Structures are given as C-alpha cells and as structure tokens.
Amino acid sequence: MLRKLVTVLLFASLMAGNVTASAAYAPGHPHGSRSQSHPRGTDRSSAARRTFMQQSGYPDGRPGYVVDHVTPLCAGGADDPSNMQWQDVSSAKEKDKSERELCRNLRR
C-alpha cells in the first residue's frame, strides 16, 4: 500500500514538473539470464531480478505475473530488488502505457 502511494505521489510530482529524471526509460521488462542493454543507456540487472524472485519465494517466476519496477527507472527508480514487485500481466500493460508517456514527457 505504501509503495503504491509513493508511486502515485512521485508520478504526480513528475507530471507537475517538480521532479526530474536522471535515467533514461527502457520499455519492457528484463527477461533472460544476462543484463539487457536498452537504447538510451539504461542497463537492467538480471542479477537484481533473480535476487528479487528468490527473495519473494518465486525463483522460477510466477505464472501470470511479471517483475515490475515500482518507481520507473526513468523517474530515478533503482534497478534493485527493493524497487521491484510482482504485477499481474494485465495491470503491467496498463502501467507500462502510462510510464511510457511519463518518460516521454521527462525527456522533453
């Protein structure tokens, strides 16, 4: 609940122009066993993702869910297990849409 509140407040601050992002947005979620390098220079750590999965009790993944960054990387969120959560696929698609728009606005 607290994570969702923080995310909503951060999103509102970003939209109001009160916060700027230092990291570039990279769409999608990291999959596979190696770090993925995305355009705009954001590297995602597969080790951090694996650590999160192990800590959450689903080391082999969770059917119907994806690993999501609570605070988007483009908004300065860490690529760290402390900033990751399981999110159902449908909700993740909706959140990804709003984050893509947010991150486009931050790059302007």
Secondary structure by P-SEA (a helix, b strand, c coil): caaaaaaaaaaaaaaaccccccbbbbcccccccbbbbcccbbbbbaaaaaaaaaaaccccccccbbbbcccccccccccccccbbbbcaaaaaaaaaaaaaaaaaaac
